[in-house]
Amino acid sequence: MFKAILFDLDGTLLDIDMDEFIPHYFRKMMDMATREGYENTEQLVKQVFKSTEVMIKNTNPALSNKEVFLEDFFTHWPYPRGEFIDFFERFYIKEFPLLKEYCRPFPGIPEMMQLIMQKDMKVVIATNAVFPQLALQHRLEWAGVGHFDYDLITSYEVMHFCKPHPEYYLEITDIIGVKPHECLMVGNDIGEDLSANKVGMKTFLVENLLIDKGHGYTPNYRGSLDNLYWFVNFL
């Protein structure tokens, strides 16, 4: 029925409330910056937010999301580029793993992924491409599915677009060599994940941690994670 299945990560494969997680994430970043002698740590958070917004809005295919983020960030941040790129890398290696306490695995997700991996389908972690690969790998491990060999993980190093742009989904299909109508997108965010419908993908809305900001997309399928576990048996 499908040649590829795409999974959102946060709230779909991993039990995490990003409204709770993000303040702890930035507090860790600010604390590390303070320990290393940087000033204006509140401005650091504001600039990461602003540059992330620029990255999300970008539709220039010539630049990766990472390139867009860093170009905007260092236009407004006073510390040397190379020095602070090293800071970010150290943060994701040393501090980001400590945020595990603010999320938990969903029961049954590893078993479901093992079943899917045995099927003749390509499997993509289609999380919004605003984080580096290392941060995504940590969250996949927290979900109990970090050891699987995915066809693509949409990190900001790899991708040139973000959700909910249709180009994000089309880039995925181009990378994995599958047509949009041959894909199923699974996610919990109506605005970001169900926008895959616009390029011809089918969608499954996971309702356990549903995010509905009034975008009005209609899923092809919907239900709880238990319903999803049942559904994938027939793919």
Order of alpha helices (4+ residues) and beta strands (2+ residues): beta-beta-alpha-alpha-alpha-alpha-beta-alpha-beta-alpha-beta-alpha-beta-alpha-beta-beta-alpha
